[in-house]
């Protein structure tokens, strides 16, 4: 405990003693004063308990909200760069029934439904040379950014986004291990299709969560992005 705090407590106790002393001196009633002292002391534990629970809960809720906001800001910056670029490139080699516009989420209650829809969606990836090279270049060029994100303690509680990062790191390892596209065997290509499909599914899930964050926090920006996606100008959102 800091010295300043100790002296503050001592001063307050001394002031209380002085006030009680004045009360005894003026009213000449020690028993009544003792009664009220004990009554006040009896209420202290109750007051402390209420203060600890209520104020503590308020502080915890505020800290959680601030932490959640900072985390969402980090994941949002991911989608303004690498996330959107990967979305664009993988969409070219992916077969699925849902579109970026379908996954924009403006109601928090609908997030679980959207995530379940992504999980159940039949997504087929057929990688080709152009797609392979574009995806590899994007992930390789963002390696330092991914490492910085992975080292941020705020993201540890965001399991879905953390899994996405591990999926991207796994692809980095695959690129180093298997070499250029022209050297890939059919088994290698099938493996890439599977890995990219898993990573893309996680990308879609995080896209849903991020779209709600942007909608609730930056509605004007969200409106502009939605308008461009609706028109099919996905490239211009980057």
C-alpha angles and dihedrals in degrees: 000000000000119000091238091057092048092052091047091054092046090049093050093048090049091049090051091051090051092051092050089047091053090049092053091045094050101040099029090218113125096167094055091048091049089049093054092044091056091043091053091047091050090056094049096081091048092048091046092049093049092045093048095049099041100037091039091052092048091050092047092050091049093049091048091050092049091046091048091050093050091047092050090050089056094049090045092057087053090059094048088064129009096012095057092042092052090046090054096046097043091046088063092061098033128094113206141131098235126080134201089260091054090056098053105114123201098166120064091208090062095056095089090050091051092048091050090050091054091048091053096041116112101234117182121191121199106180120204132184096268093047092046093051094044093049092045092050093049094050095041092050091050096048095113092046090053092049091051091050093047091052094053110105091208090071096055092089093050098085097175094052092043090054089052091054091050089050090054092047089050090055089051088056091047092052090053093045103044102036129210125352096254090060095052121114123215089260090053092051091048089051091050091049090054095045094047091047091054092046092046091052089054090047090055092050092052089045088060093050093045093049090057091048092051091045093052096040106031106022095167093053090045091052091053092048092048092050092052094046090049089053090048094248093131093147091062093061092072 
